Amino acid sequence: MEGQEKRSQHRARALKGAKIVLNSRHSTIDCLVRDLSEDGAKLKVEDPLNVPESFELLMGADESLRRARVIWREGQFVGVKFE
């Protein structure tokens, strides 16, 4: 099954600035949203090991805030599922 799509929703390519929000909204980590769907996203971060297992994601100009949980890490990328 290698290479087979596992997502339930199609992800659209994106290039949006975002922030990973931590510590009761007192700290942030800058990131780029590279792929986005209704139920998750692929984020590019400078140091993925600093990204906690769950956090809030503040996205784009509309400043929407979504609760997210890490489901995979690879290189500078982190895959998250929205809760």
C-alpha positions in Angstrom: 0.0 0.0 0.0 3.0 2.3 -0.2 2.2 5.6 -1.8 -1.5 5.2 -1.3 -3.4 8.3 0.0 -4.5 7.8 3.6 -6.4 11.1 4.2 -10.1 11.2 4.3 -10.1 14.8 2.9 -8.2 16.2 -0.1 -5.5 18.7 0.9 -5.0 21.7 -1.3 -1.5 23.2 -1.7 -1.0 26.4 0.3 1.6 28.9 1.3 0.3 30.8 4.2 2.1 32.2 7.2 0.9 30.9 10.5 1.9 30.6 14.2 1.9 27.6 16.5 0.5 29.0 19.8 1.8 27.6 23.1 1.9 28.2 26.8 -1.6 29.6 27.3 -1.1 31.8 24.3 2.1 33.4 25.7 4.5 31.9 23.2 4.5 31.2 19.4 6.5 29.4 16.8 6.4 30.7 13.2 5.5 28.2 10.5 4.2 28.0 6.9 1.1 26.1 6.0 2.0 24.1 2.9 -1.1 21.9 2.5 -4.5 22.4 4.0 -7.7 20.5 4.3 -10.8 20.7 6.5 -9.4 18.3 9.0 -5.6 18.9 8.9 -2.5 20.5 7.5 1.1 20.1 6.6 3.3 22.7 8.3 6.9 23.7 7.6 8.8 24.7 10.7 12.4 25.5 11.4 12.8 22.9 14.2 10.0 20.3 14.3 11.3 18.8 17.5 10.3 22.0 19.3 6.6 21.5 18.2 4.6 19.9 21.0 2.2 17.0 20.4 -0.9 19.4 20.6 -1.2 23.1 20.2 -3.4 25.9 18.7 -2.6 27.0 15.2 -3.2 30.7 14.3 -3.6 31.0 10.6 -3.4 33.8 8.0 -4.9 37.2 7.8 -8.3 36.2 9.2 -6.4 34.9 12.4 -8.5 31.8 12.7 -7.4 29.7 15.6 -7.6 25.8 15.3 -6.7 23.2 17.9 -4.2 20.7 16.3 -2.5 17.5 17.2 0.7 16.2 15.5 0.3 12.9 13.6 3.7 12.8 11.9 7.1 14.5 11.6 9.5 14.4 8.7 12.5 16.7 8.1 11.2 20.3 8.5 7.6 19.2 8.1 4.9 18.4 10.6 1.5 16.8 9.8 -1.4 17.8 12.0 -5.0 16.8 12.5 -7.5 19.5 13.6 -9.5 18.6 16.7 
